[in-house]
Amino acid sequence: MVQDEFSCLYEENSFTCMIKKGLAMLDGDRIRIEHIDSDTETLKIPDELPVTLFDIQGRSYTRILPVSELGKKACYDKKNLKRVYLGKNLRYLDDYAFARCEHLTEVVAEGIDGFADLRLGNGVFDDCGNLEILAFDGDREAGIAKLLAAVPRFLKAEDLLTGGEIGTDAWYERWDFALRAFLKEDDVAGYMQAVLFGTRKFVDREAYIAYVQEAKRDLCRLRLEHGEALQEFARRQCEEYVEEIHQG
């Protein structure tokens, strides 16, 4: 989806706005996109949109307003979506905004100044099983973009996705703690939930166990590859797990 698919926006009852390919709401001097109908491979959330308003005499006028929020389940279960580029004025992604987008591989916020400027609701990237890049600072090549993407896929520690602490030594320590918890977890712990509610299908219990073990190994390798603020005992644990799985 390109920006001109969003551009036809007009006021209705001073609150609800219809946009091409979706629905938006006016919130004061800001726009909240509630739902996006389009299911293309690439989605760009615009920085701002023109809004046609009407005065008390029925005369129309246009204002350019920033797009600051993406609503709850706005892009839920988009089967074709692979790449998302977030506008620089976005400040909040509501609950499950991109949940169950099983082919989504990267999310890039190119114009947002720092991690603390973007807040996330609950489960924004739940069941995005192929997510590889989560670049809230715009740098999709940075190691931290891959570490962030691993959080909703495996670590289930959503507090690691928000706040000004991201990228600090304290944040890396918390990421490593979440990884240790994942490594200690029984490989079959989430099997029934995956069977009943997950987007990925497993032929049997053994296939699920193999998937979890591969995920744990890949996370350890990822952390060793991007070893910023990695303490020695955490490094040894990652190396030992990779070696153990290799020998097994």
N, C-alpha and C positions, 0 to 999 in steps of 0.2 A: 504494500500500500504506500502510495506517495502522498505528499502533502496536499495536492489539489483535490484528492478524494475527500479531504476533510473540510475543504474551504467553503462550501455552501452551508452556512450556519445562520439560522435566523431565530428571532425571539418568539416564544409562544407562552403567553400567560406570565411573562417576566421571569420565568424560572426554567422551564423545559425548552431545550433547543434540539431541533432535528439537524443532524449532520448526515452527509452522504456516508453510507456504510456504518451508521451507528446512531447513538443517542448521547447527548451531553446535557449538563446542567450548568446554569449560571450560579456562581457563588460570589456575590458581590462583584468585585472587579477581576474575578478569576473564572476559569472554566474547568469543570470536572467532566471528563469523558466517562460516561457510565457503561457504555457497551459498544463493542466494535463487531460489526457483522462479518466483515471481510475475513477470509481465511487464506491469505496469500503467504508465500514463503518469507517475505521480508516486510516488516512493519516499522514505519517511522512515526513516532508520536511527535506532532509538530510543536514548535516552541510557542506558537501563538496562533490565534484564529480571528478572522474578521466576524464581528457580530452585528447583525442588523437589528436596531432597536427602534421603538416608536415613542414619540413624545405624546403628551396628553391631547394634542390636536391631530394625532394620527400621522404626523410627518415622520418619515424614516430617516435614520442617520446610522452611520457605521462606526464602531469602535474596534480597535485591535486589542484583544485581551490575551493574557498568558494562559497556557494550559498547565495547570498546577497539580492536578490529581488524575489518577486512573482508578475507576470505581471497582467495587467488589465483583469478582468474576468477569471483569470486562473482556478478557480474552480467554476465558475458561474453555479447555478442551478443544483448542484449535489444532486440528490434525495435520495441517500443512505448514504451520508456522515454524520457521527455523531460526530467523534472526530478528532481533528487536533493537531499534535505536531510540533511546529515550530523549525527549526534548530537554533543553537546558533549564526550563522553568519548572519541570516536574519536581514536586517536593514530597509526594506521597503515593505509594502503590497500595491500594486497599486489599483486603483479605482475598486470597486465592485469585489474584488478578491474572496470573498466567498458569494456574494449576492445571495439571493433566495435559499440558502441551508436550506430548511425548517426543516430538521431533525437534523441539527447541534446543539449539546448541549454543547460542551466544546472545547475551544482552549487554549492550554498550550504552553508557550515558556519557556521551562525548563532551557535552557542554556544562555538566554539573561540577561545581567547584568543591571537590572534596566529598568524602564519604558521609560526613555528618549532615549534608544538605538534603539527603534523600531518606525518608522514613518508609519502612515496610510494615504492612499489616501481617496477619497470620497466614501461613501457608502460601505465600505469594507464588512460590515455585514448586509446590508439592507435586510429586509424580512427574517431574520433568527429568526423566531418566537419562537423557542424552546431553544434559547441560554441561558444557565444557568451559565456557567463558562467562564471567559475571564481572564486568569492568565498570564499576560505579564511578571510577575516576577517569574513564575514557581511555585508559591504556590497556588495550586488549592483549598486548604481548607480555605484560607483566605477570610474574609468577603468582602474585596475590590474586589475580583475576581467576586463575585456575583453582586456587585454594578456596576462594569464595564460592565458586560454582559447586565445589564438593560438599558444602554445608547442607543445602537442602536435599541433595541426592542421598547422602549417607550419614552425616553427622547429627542431623536433627537437633541442631542447637541454633535456633533462629536469632538469638541475641548476638551471634557472631556477624550478622548481616547488617547491623545498624550501629550508628554511633560514631563519634569522633575518635574512638579508640582503634578503629580498624587500621592495620598496618604498623601498630606500635609493638614493642616487645611484649607488653601485657596481652595484646590481642593474639599474638602468635602462641603465647603460653596457654591461653584458653583454647585455641584451636588444637594444640597438641593434647590437652586434657580430654577434649571431645574425641579425638582420634584414639587415645588410649581406652576410653570407655567403649568405643566401637570395637576395638580389637578384642577386648575382654568379653564382649557379648557373645552368647551362644550363637553359632552360625545359623541355627534353625529358628531363632527367636521370632523373626518376623514373617515366617512362612505362611501362616494362615491369613494374616492381613494382606499379604501380597496376592495370595490366591483369590481372596474375596473382593479386594478393592483395588489392587494395583493394575497399572496399564500393561506391564510386562507379564507375559504368560510363561509359566514353567511346566514342563511335562511331568515332573515329579519332584519329590522332596530333595533328592540327590542333586538335581539340576539347580535347585535354589541354593543349596549349600555351596555348590561350585561357584555360582554367581557371587555369593557373599564373600567367599574366600578370595576370589579374583579382585573384587572391589577393595577389600582390605589390603591386599598386596599392592594394587595400583595406587591407593592412597599413601601407603608407606613410601613407595617409589617417588610419588609426586612431592612428598615432604622432603625427602632426601635430595631431590633435584633442586628444590627451592628451599634452601636451608637457612633462611633468615631467622636469627634469634633462636635457632634450634639447640636446645641444651643437650649435653652429651648423653645423658641417660635416655632421653627421648630418641636420639639418633640410634643408639644401640638397640632399643626396642624395635624400631622400624627395620633396621638391618637384620635383626634376628628373625622377625616375622617373615620377611622376604626370603631369607635362607631356609626357614622351616617349610614354607609352602613349596619352594623349589625342590627341596629334598623329598617332600611328600609326593 
